[in-house]
Amino acid sequence: MTVEQLFSPVVGARPHEAILGQVEQLLSAGLLRPGDRLPSERSLAERLGVSRPTVREAMRTLEALGVARPADTAGRGSAAVIAGRADTALGAVLRLAIATSDLSVPDVVDTRVLLERDAVSRLARTPEPALTAAEVLLREMDEPGLTPERFHAADVWFHIALAEAAGNRAVALMMSSLRYAIEGYVLDLVAGLDDWPGVSRRLRVEHRDILAAIADRDADEAARRVERHIRAFHGTATASR
């Protein structure tokens, strides 16, 4: 069966939502996977029995949510590719919620604290914590002349690496989404810091302290250190504005 044949004619008053629903069902069933190429705009319109602008609206929504990305093929109406970035999709929704004041940055920070305290506590309780990925990212953050953008990217993946090592993919996904949601906000704060070199040194020390508590199997101390780390950064950055 071709990808095109996976889709069914659309019935209903809101066809673009029905298209999104079909894509969701196909992803949930494993019939669509990251990297799969969707049919072209024209082919989908013919298969679904809708107009090409309706298909285009649905594809733009999928791209905005991070579920699909434009294919390398040039030209209007070319096929899209399933991106498989659930964190980007959820992060985009959270970012819009922040922009419309439905969700505050302090709320996001509090949620991060809850998730990361649990993640590092779990990791510290494992017989042999897998810390290699986090240690590699620490070394990357030590590179001289690292821009704030690259430092932030490594910082994000450091925290996600700890969550993934703790064995809960859902927590890692939520953490990644939360970080993505406030990425622009964080980078704006960093740009306003008077002493970024000093702040980055402190962050590296705090990262190592968190790893040390995990390596020592001290779950409570690891949780305390990661909370202090998160709240201190946001407190410092906000105070500098």
C-alpha positions, -999 to +999 in steps of 0.1 A: +000+000+000+013+034-009+013+064+015-014+080-006-036+050-002-035+053+036-057+084+034-094+083+030-119+108+015-128+136+039-163+141+051-174+170+073-176+208+075-140+213+086-119+193+061-085+206+072-091+194+107-102+160+093-069+158+074-050+166+107-070+138+124-060+113+097-023+122+100-026+118+138-043+083+134-017+072+109+012+083+132-004+066+162-009+033+143+028+034+131+017+036+095+035+070+092+069+074+106+096+101+108+112+105+074+082+093+055+073+116+026+036+126+023+019+127-011+021+159-030-005+186-025-023+178-057-023+140-050-036+145-015-064+168-027-075+143-053-074+114-028-092+133+000-117+149-023-109+185-011-094+216-026-056+221-028-059+252-005-075+230+021-046+205+019-022+235+020-038+248+052-035+214+068+002+211+058+010+245+071-005+236+104+015+204+106+047+224+097+039+250+124+035+222+150+068+206+140+051+174+128+061+179+092+087+199+073+089+209+036+106+184+014+138+194-004+119+193-036+114+228-048+082+242-060+048+250-046+027+220-038+056+196-034+054+169-008+061+173+029+081+150+051+071+137+086+096+154+110+090+134+142+099+163+165+072+159+192+092+183+215+091+210+189+054+205+183+045+207+220+070+235+226+053+256+198+020+252+216+035+262+249+052+292+233+019+304+219+003+299+253+031+321+268+027+347+241-011+350+247-006+352+285-024+318+291+009+305+306+036+325+324+074+319+323+074+314+361+049+286+356+072+270+331+102+273+355+082+257+383+072+228+360+108+224+350+118+222+387+092+195+394+103+174+364+140+178+368+140+171+406+123+138+399+146+130+370+179+135+388+165+117+419+156+087+398+189+087+381+208+089+414+190+059+426+200+037+397+228+012+403+250+026+376+239+061+364+246+066+327+263+100+328+286+098+297+263+119+274+259+147+301+297+147+307+304+151+269+280+181+269+298+196+299+331+194+280+314+212+251+303+240+274+339+243+285+351+253+250+366+287+250+348+314+230+315+295+230+287+318+220+257+321+244+235+304+217+258+273+215+262+273+253+224+273+257+220+245+232+245+223+251+229+233+284+195+222+271+208+189+259+227+184+292+194+185+312+176+163+286+204+138+287+199+134+325+162+128+320+168+103+293+194+085+314+168+083+342+147+062+318+116+082+314+112+094+278+079+113+286+098+134+312+126+140+287+100+151+260+083+175+284+116+190+295+127+195+259+093+211+251+095+234+280+130+245+272+120+250+235+090+271+246+111+297+264+143+295+243+138+330+228+130+344+263+162+328+278+185+340+250+171+376+253+178+374+291+214+362+284+219+390+260+211+415+287+236+400+313+265+423+322+288+394+331+279+364+308+314+349+312+310+349+350+274+335+348+285+307+324+314+297+347+289+295+376+265+274+355+293+250+346+302+246+383+266+239+391+263+213+363+293+195+377+279+197+413+246+181+400+265+153+383+286+147+415+256+143+436+241+118+411+274+099+410+275+098+448+239+083+447+226+112+468+192+116+453+180+143+477+211+164+472+209+160+434+173+172+435+182+202+457+211+212+435+191+210+402+164+232+417+189+258+430+206+258+396+174+264+377+160+291+400+193+309+405+198+313+367+163+327+362+166+349+392+200+363+380+188+368+345+155+384+355+172+408+380+195+420+352+167+433+331 
